[in-house]
Amino acid sequence: MPPLKPITAIDDPRYVKAMSHPVRVRIMAMLSERKASPNELSQWLGTTLGATAYHVRTLHKLGLIELVDETRVRGAVEHHYKARARPKVTEENWSKASPVAKQAAVGSELKMLEDVVNASAASGGFDRADAVLERRTARVDERGFKALAAEAQKFLARVEKIEAEAARRLSKADHNGALDAGVVLLSYESVALGEQIPESTKKSTPLKRPRRR
């Protein structure tokens, strides 16, 4: 069987299919951090081994994860998988993506973010005095929105520079104390919660049948 062509765009049907199921999204989140077998994933997810193995096979068939190791456990062979690099989102390919592809990409990222942040919070990740938890809505014009987006990109570049500087310090033999710092950055058109349409009103109200006289 020839190797699958790498997924390079978020509107690739394989990517949309994979990111449209919550269990597959959570599997991708875990395998993005480390390798794991279907058995390990099922314990983490709290799902049956059969259902987990099915989703793992689907992701492997779609080319989003790869087999990286095999171990023998009680006479059986366990396969360990790791996530492949996900398609990089650029301004150009995002503008060309279909609404369905965008929804799948955004939904999967937010789900992964929810899992990671909640797990970190439960482990005391926000207990530090210098931890930051802020949300801000800024009322701007089109020029202001683009300026915010540009500042966000500069901030990400700064994060990469800080990480590189820390890596050099950590490489020294007498230096220890490495830790993983989570940095989340969102920039989007905000909608006030009060402006959302309640789910109960989205369904059409059935017409009342006239009373017979």
C-alpha positions as CSV (number, residue, x, y, z in Angstrom):
1,M,0.0,0.0,0.0
2,P,1.6,3.3,-1.0
3,P,2.2,5.9,1.8
4,L,-0.6,8.4,2.2
5,K,0.0,11.9,1.0
6,P,0.7,14.2,4.0
7,I,-2.2,16.5,5.1
8,T,-1.1,20.1,4.5
9,A,-4.4,22.0,4.5
10,I,-7.3,22.1,7.0
11,D,-9.9,21.6,4.3
12,D,-8.4,18.2,3.4
13,P,-11.4,15.8,3.7
14,R,-9.3,13.5,5.9
15,Y,-8.6,16.2,8.4
16,V,-12.2,17.4,8.5
17,K,-13.4,13.8,9.1
18,A,-10.8,13.2,11.9
19,M,-11.5,16.5,13.7
20,S,-15.3,16.1,13.6
21,H,-15.4,13.5,16.3
22,P,-14.8,14.4,19.9
23,V,-13.0,11.1,20.8
24,R,-10.6,11.4,17.9
25,V,-9.9,15.0,18.9
26,R,-8.9,13.9,22.4
27,I,-6.8,11.0,21.0
28,M,-5.0,13.5,18.8
29,A,-4.4,15.8,21.8
30,M,-2.8,12.9,23.8
31,L,-0.7,11.6,20.9
32,S,0.5,15.2,20.2
33,E,2.2,15.0,23.7
34,R,3.5,11.5,23.8
35,K,3.3,8.0,22.2
36,A,0.6,5.7,23.5
37,S,-1.2,2.4,22.8
38,P,-4.9,2.0,22.3
39,N,-5.0,0.3,25.7
40,E,-3.4,3.3,27.4
41,L,-5.7,5.7,25.5
42,S,-8.8,3.8,26.5
43,Q,-7.9,4.1,30.2
44,W,-7.2,7.8,29.8
45,L,-10.4,8.4,27.9
46,G,-12.6,6.1,30.0
47,T,-13.9,4.4,26.8
48,T,-13.9,0.7,25.8
49,L,-10.8,-0.7,24.2
50,G,-12.8,-1.7,21.1
51,A,-14.1,1.8,20.5
52,T,-10.7,3.4,21.1
53,A,-9.0,1.0,18.8
54,Y,-11.5,1.8,16.1
55,H,-10.7,5.5,16.3
56,V,-7.0,4.9,16.4
57,R,-7.3,2.8,13.2
58,T,-9.3,5.6,11.6
59,L,-6.7,8.2,12.5
60,H,-3.9,5.9,11.3
61,K,-5.7,5.2,8.0
62,L,-6.2,9.0,7.5
63,G,-2.5,9.6,8.0
64,L,-2.8,11.8,11.1
65,I,-0.9,9.4,13.4
66,E,2.0,7.0,12.9
67,L,3.1,3.7,14.4
68,V,6.3,4.4,16.3
69,D,6.8,1.4,18.6
70,E,5.7,-2.2,19.4
71,T,5.9,-3.9,22.7
72,R,4.9,-7.4,23.8
73,V,2.6,-7.6,26.8
74,R,1.4,-11.0,28.1
75,G,2.0,-12.6,24.7
76,A,0.2,-9.9,22.8
77,V,1.7,-7.1,20.8
78,E,0.8,-3.5,21.7
79,H,1.1,-0.9,19.0
80,H,2.2,2.6,20.1
81,Y,1.3,5.6,18.1
82,K,2.3,9.3,17.9
83,A,0.6,12.2,16.1
84,R,2.0,13.5,12.9
85,A,2.6,17.2,12.3
86,R,-0.8,18.9,11.8
87,P,-1.4,21.2,8.9
88,K,-0.1,24.7,9.5
89,V,-2.8,27.3,9.3
90,T,-1.8,30.4,7.3
91,E,-3.9,33.5,6.5
92,E,-4.1,32.3,2.9
93,N,-5.3,28.7,3.4
94,W,-7.6,29.8,6.2
95,S,-9.4,32.3,3.9
96,K,-9.8,29.5,1.2
97,A,-11.1,26.9,3.7
98,S,-14.8,25.9,3.7
99,P,-17.0,26.8,6.7
100,V,-17.2,23.1,7.5
101,A,-13.4,22.8,7.6
102,K,-13.1,26.0,9.7
103,Q,-15.7,24.7,12.2
104,A,-13.9,21.4,12.5
105,A,-10.5,23.0,13.0
106,V,-11.7,25.6,15.6
107,G,-13.8,23.1,17.4
108,S,-11.0,20.6,17.7
109,E,-8.5,23.2,18.9
110,L,-10.9,24.5,21.6
111,K,-11.6,20.9,22.8
112,M,-7.9,20.2,23.0
113,L,-7.4,23.5,24.8
114,E,-10.1,22.7,27.3
115,D,-8.6,19.3,28.1
116,V,-5.1,20.6,28.6
117,V,-6.1,23.7,30.6
118,N,-8.5,21.8,32.9
119,A,-5.9,19.0,33.5
120,S,-3.3,21.7,34.4
121,A,-5.7,23.6,36.6
122,A,-6.6,20.3,38.5
123,S,-2.9,19.7,39.1
124,G,-2.3,23.2,40.5
125,G,-1.0,24.8,37.3
126,F,-2.6,28.1,38.3
127,D,-1.5,28.1,41.9
128,R,1.7,30.2,41.2
129,A,1.5,33.8,42.1
130,D,2.8,34.8,38.7
131,A,0.3,32.7,36.8
132,V,-1.9,34.7,34.4
133,L,-5.6,34.2,33.7
134,E,-7.1,37.1,31.9
135,R,-9.8,37.7,29.3
136,R,-10.3,41.0,27.5
137,T,-12.8,42.3,24.9
138,A,-11.5,45.4,23.0
139,R,-13.9,47.5,20.9
140,V,-11.9,48.4,17.8
141,D,-12.3,49.1,14.1
142,E,-10.9,47.0,11.2
143,R,-7.5,48.7,11.5
144,G,-7.4,48.0,15.2
145,F,-8.3,44.4,14.8
146,K,-5.4,43.9,12.3
147,A,-3.1,45.7,14.8
148,L,-4.1,43.3,17.5
149,A,-3.5,40.3,15.2
150,A,0.0,41.6,14.4
151,E,0.8,42.1,18.1
152,A,-0.3,38.5,18.7
153,Q,2.2,37.3,16.1
154,K,4.9,39.3,17.7
155,F,4.1,37.9,21.1
156,L,4.3,34.3,19.8
157,A,7.7,35.1,18.3
158,R,8.8,36.5,21.7
159,V,7.6,33.2,23.4
160,E,9.8,31.2,21.0
161,K,12.8,33.5,21.8
162,I,12.2,33.1,25.6
163,E,12.0,29.3,25.1
164,A,15.3,29.2,23.2
165,E,17.0,31.3,25.8
166,A,15.7,28.9,28.5
167,A,16.9,25.9,26.6
168,R,20.5,27.2,26.5
169,R,20.4,27.7,30.3
170,L,18.9,24.3,30.9
171,S,21.6,22.7,28.7
172,K,24.3,23.6,31.3
173,A,25.3,20.7,33.6
174,D,24.7,22.6,36.8
175,H,21.2,23.9,35.8
176,N,17.9,22.1,36.6
177,G,14.3,23.0,37.3
178,A,12.8,22.6,33.8
179,L,9.0,23.0,33.7
180,D,6.3,23.3,31.0
181,A,4.7,26.7,30.8
182,G,1.4,26.8,29.0
183,V,0.8,29.9,26.9
184,V,-2.6,30.3,25.2
185,L,-3.3,33.1,22.8
186,L,-6.7,33.8,21.1
187,S,-7.6,36.7,18.9
188,Y,-11.1,36.6,17.3
189,E,-14.3,38.6,16.7
190,S,-16.1,38.3,20.1
191,V,-19.8,37.9,20.6
192,A,-21.4,38.8,23.9
193,L,-23.1,35.9,25.7
194,G,-26.3,37.9,25.9
195,E,-26.4,38.2,22.1
196,Q,-26.4,34.5,21.5
197,I,-29.7,32.8,20.5
198,P,-30.8,30.5,23.3
199,E,-30.9,26.8,22.2
200,S,-34.6,26.6,23.2
201,T,-35.6,29.3,20.7
202,K,-33.7,27.9,17.7
203,K,-36.3,25.2,17.1
204,S,-39.3,26.3,15.2
205,T,-42.4,26.5,17.3
206,P,-45.0,24.0,16.0
207,L,-48.2,25.6,14.7
208,K,-51.2,25.1,16.8
209,R,-54.0,23.2,15.1
210,P,-57.3,25.3,15.0
211,R,-60.0,24.1,17.3
212,R,-63.0,22.6,15.7
213,R,-66.3,24.4,16.2
